[in-house]
Amino acid sequence: MLTRPVPEPTDAAGRLRADFVEWMQGLDGGWVTATPGLGRPAQLTALGNGVVPQQAASALQLLAPPFPRCPRCAGG
């Protein structure tokens, strides 16, 4: 879900902006880019090695078997 305006994808030098990648992955603004001491290269590395939350949730729904109902919990 888009909850904020899209940042510019590149900076004045034509380099990819980390806040744009953060937005593309559906993360809250500053989730990675507001981490103290983390420069642009490290931010892009972290984002590139991260998991897109929406994709992970979809994968779990598709791949995880249904959780069996506990007979003791069914009250029967």
Contacts in CASP RR format, 6 or more apart in sequence:
PFRMAT RR
TARGET T0000
AUTHOR 0000-0000-0000
METHOD contacts of the structure
MODEL  1
MLTRPVPEPTDAAGRLRADFVEWMQGLDGGWVTATPGLGRPAQLTALGNG
VVPQQAASALQLLAPPFPRCPRCAGG
4 23 0 8 1.000
4 29 0 8 1.000
6 20 0 8 1.000
6 23 0 8 1.000
7 17 0 8 1.000
7 19 0 8 1.000
7 20 0 8 1.000
7 23 0 8 1.000
8 17 0 8 1.000
8 20 0 8 1.000
9 16 0 8 1.000
9 17 0 8 1.000
9 20 0 8 1.000
10 16 0 8 1.000
10 17 0 8 1.000
10 20 0 8 1.000
11 17 0 8 1.000
15 40 0 8 1.000
16 44 0 8 1.000
18 32 0 8 1.000
18 33 0 8 1.000
18 40 0 8 1.000
18 43 0 8 1.000
18 44 0 8 1.000
18 47 0 8 1.000
19 29 0 8 1.000
19 30 0 8 1.000
19 33 0 8 1.000
21 44 0 8 1.000
21 47 0 8 1.000
21 48 0 8 1.000
22 29 0 8 1.000
22 30 0 8 1.000
22 31 0 8 1.000
22 32 0 8 1.000
22 33 0 8 1.000
22 43 0 8 1.000
22 47 0 8 1.000
23 29 0 8 1.000
25 47 0 8 1.000
25 50 0 8 1.000
25 52 0 8 1.000
25 53 0 8 1.000
26 52 0 8 1.000
26 53 0 8 1.000
26 54 0 8 1.000
27 53 0 8 1.000
32 38 0 8 1.000
32 43 0 8 1.000
32 46 0 8 1.000
32 47 0 8 1.000
33 43 0 8 1.000
35 43 0 8 1.000
35 46 0 8 1.000
38 46 0 8 1.000
END
